[in-house]
Amino acid sequence: MRETLKATLVLEDGAQFYGKSFGYESPTAGEVVFNTAMTGYPESLTDPSYEGQILVTTYPILGNYGVPPHREKNSVSEYYESDKIHCKAIIAQDYSWEHSHWQADRSLSDWLKAERVPGVYGIDTRALTKHLRDCGSMLGKIVIDGCDDLDFYDPNKENLVAKVSCRSVEEYGCGDKVVVLVDCGVKHNIIRCLTRRGVKVVRVPWDYDFTSIPYDGLFISNGPGNPDMVDVTVGNIRKAMEVKKPICGICMGNQLLAKAAGAQTYKLPYGHRSHNQPVMRMGTDNCYITSQNHGFAVKTET
């Protein structure tokens, strides 16, 4: 019989969910959100957009295919979305202690312990997800038996973009065209996708005045937290809009681009986080299945 410590998820409204630990055995706190994807936990855990959040997976099993090795190609992680885990913790209904995948070099549990990130299984994640869906994403903390308790932590009260952005200008790939990538918490796959298309990517910190350097296109990345905390980037985007060069914003980047154009943003009740979000193209009958991860949105009326 495998021995595991008891773990309790405590929500700010007083609700408690009981499970067992399979990751790093230490208490933690953050915003509790749910993701409805069936696969992709290595990518989700390392996505900077999850900074400060406790991730609940609705798919009933976790860890069955382990995790791939840390390997870089052209200075970018080959399998992960950043160089570390950004989630405060991960919660599943069941955990597979035996993993099987040709790329796996260790278990999810071993990876979590190495990065000092708690993992909890044995929780009724269907009931937990329905609670979050009805009440909205809320603050929570994980308490491990035998460990000290801790206070709730609200990640949306600090500038998370500044926390996860790069600290200096970095360059990737080569080509005749130059794309400036404003790093608000960029996923490495964005860099991989851009360089595969034969462009030189110049990655700059969130508060860098990129209007002072020559470029052919501007890309504003995804990122965590409240877009109202990132006014410096909005000011630089507003200056870039006057240059009339191509601009693409995704997730946080889309929200910052909208703010630069005069729109407002708001916090969604529980956000959109998964690989299976249906989106309809307005004016047509075409529907697409999309990958999304955002807790804020643009107010359409603004």
Secondary structure by P-SEA (a helix, b strand, c coil): cbbbbbbbbbcccbbbbbbbbcccccccccbbbbbcccccaaaaaacccccccccccccccccccccccccccccccccccccccccccccccccccccccccccccaaaaaaaabbbbbcccaaaaaaaaaaaccbbbbbbbcccbbbbbbbbcccccccccccccbbbbcccccbbbbbbcccccaaaaaaaaaabbbbbbbccccccccccccbbbbbbbbccccccaaaaaaaaaaaaaccbbbbccaaaaaaaaaabbbbbbccccccccbbbbbcccccbbbbbbbcccccccccc
